[in-house]
Amino acid sequence: METIIKLTNINKVYRTEEIETQALENVNIEVEKGEFLSVMGPSGCGKSTLLNIMGLLDEPTSGEIELCGTKISPKLSDERLAEFRNKTLGFVFQSFHLISSLNVIDNVQLPLLYRGVGYSERIRRAKEVIDRVGLSHRMKHTPVQLSGGQCQRVAIARAIIGNPEIILADEPTGNLDSKMGADILGLLKQLNEEDGRTIVMVTHNEQQALQTKRIIKFLDYIAGTAVAIASAMVVALVLHIRMGNIYPEVNRDRTIYVGSNFTRSDGEYIGYSGYSPQAVEEMFSKLECAEVSISTTSPPARR
């Protein structure tokens, strides 16, 4: 599979005269083209910071970013970064970020306006994506005339009008009730499964996360430092659950294999070397992974 997002040794430090806060430390993440990935973790652990760095809205203190095969140089101008974002990335935010004075069709067409696309083509494509998210009867309404779920549908239409390869969604259902949230998740899944769009979604909702193809969990640890579970700095805390059917017997019982001479991660099985089963179990219990069990045996043979 093709890697479409690659973050290598990402660190983010916020400094003031009084304090230094490590938001991300040595984060290493790869996302394959066509994946639907969830990022979970407690508030303040760096999830949104990670998404902002992926989306080139914020710069890492150190580390490398590669998107769609392009290494992002820290020397790129704001104009070049904006151009790259506009063509490659679509954003969906918890608070929608719609312009209240514009109606639905004008909000949706904005990304194409910045590309210099002509008016008639902008309107044609805006109507197409608005119809796809089920709001063709609300094109002339302003955001204050819409429900929260409808506003998020407008935001998704705006995110996909430029046909981006990657959609970054930061708590897209966080301001919605359970029914509206399920509808929005269903729409994102449709974009992933039917269009093959790569989606990275930050969420606190574990039930929704379990419907995506992979979950990465963050946590707070010593002195409030936030660390990605995928970080090499805390290998013992890696949680990399795939929801496919490659190894159904492992998907069923969520077993983590621990052994002093065993270290392997081939897409389903995670092995930890140098940690006791008790230590790993305690670490995973802090991640609210009640369904994950610990085993000292070797994993089943690959099918």
Rosetta blueprint (number, residue, H / E / L):
1 M L
2 E L
3 T E
4 I E
5 I E
6 K E
7 L E
8 T E
9 N E
10 I E
11 N E
12 K E
13 V E
14 Y E
15 R E
16 T L
17 E L
18 E L
19 I L
20 E E
21 T E
22 Q E
23 A E
24 L E
25 E E
26 N E
27 V E
28 N E
29 I E
30 E E
31 V E
32 E E
33 K L
34 G L
35 E L
36 F E
37 L E
38 S E
39 V E
40 M E
41 G L
42 P L
43 S L
44 G L
45 C L
46 G L
47 K H
48 S H
49 T H
50 L H
51 L H
52 N H
53 I H
54 M H
55 G L
56 L L
57 L L
58 D L
59 E L
60 P L
61 T L
62 S E
63 G E
64 E E
65 I E
66 E E
67 L E
68 C L
69 G L
70 T E
71 K E
72 I L
73 S L
74 P L
75 K L
76 L L
77 S L
78 D H
79 E H
80 R H
81 L H
82 A H
83 E H
84 F H
85 R H
86 N H
87 K H
88 T H
89 L E
90 G E
91 F E
92 V E
93 F E
94 Q L
95 S L
96 F L
97 H L
98 L L
99 I L
100 S L
101 S L
102 L L
103 N L
104 V H
105 I H
106 D H
107 N H
108 V H
109 Q H
110 L H
111 P H
112 L H
113 L H
114 Y H
115 R H
116 G L
117 V L
118 G L
119 Y H
120 S H
121 E H
122 R H
123 I H
124 R H
125 R H
126 A H
127 K H
128 E H
129 V H
130 I H
131 D H
132 R H
133 V L
134 G L
135 L L
136 S H
137 H H
138 R H
139 M L
140 K L
141 H L
142 T L
143 P H
144 V H
145 Q H
146 L L
147 S L
148 G H
149 G H
150 Q H
151 C H
152 Q H
153 R H
154 V H
155 A H
156 I H
157 A H
158 R H
159 A H
160 I H
161 I L
162 G L
163 N L
164 P L
165 E L
166 I E
167 I E
168 L E
169 A E
170 D E
171 E L
172 P L
173 T L
174 G L
175 N L
176 L L
177 D L
178 S H
179 K H
180 M H
181 G H
182 A H
183 D H
184 I H
185 L H
186 G H
187 L H
188 L H
189 K H
190 Q H
191 L H
192 N H
193 E H
194 E H
195 D H
196 G L
197 R L
198 T E
199 I E
200 V E
201 M E
202 V E
203 T L
204 H L
205 N L
206 E H
207 Q H
208 Q H
209 A H
210 L L
211 Q L
212 T L
213 K L
214 R E
215 I E
216 I E
217 K E
218 F E
219 L E
220 D E
221 Y L
222 I H
223 A H
224 G H
225 T L
226 A E
227 V E
228 A E
229 I L
230 A L
231 S L
232 A H
233 M H
234 V H
235 V H
236 A H
237 L H
238 V L
239 L L
240 H L
241 I E
242 R E
243 M L
244 G L
245 N L
246 I L
247 Y L
248 P H
249 E H
250 V H
251 N H
252 R H
253 D H
254 R L
255 T E
256 I E
257 Y E
258 V E
259 G E
260 S L
261 N L
262 F E
263 T L
264 R L
265 S E
266 D L
267 G L
268 E L
269 Y L
270 I E
271 G E
272 Y E
273 S L
274 G L
275 Y L
276 S L
277 P H
278 Q H
279 A H
280 V H
281 E H
282 E H
283 M H
284 F H
285 S H
286 K L
287 L L
288 E L
289 C L
290 A L
291 E L
292 V L
293 S E
294 I E
295 S E
296 T L
297 T L
298 S L
299 P L
300 P L
301 A L
302 R L
303 R L
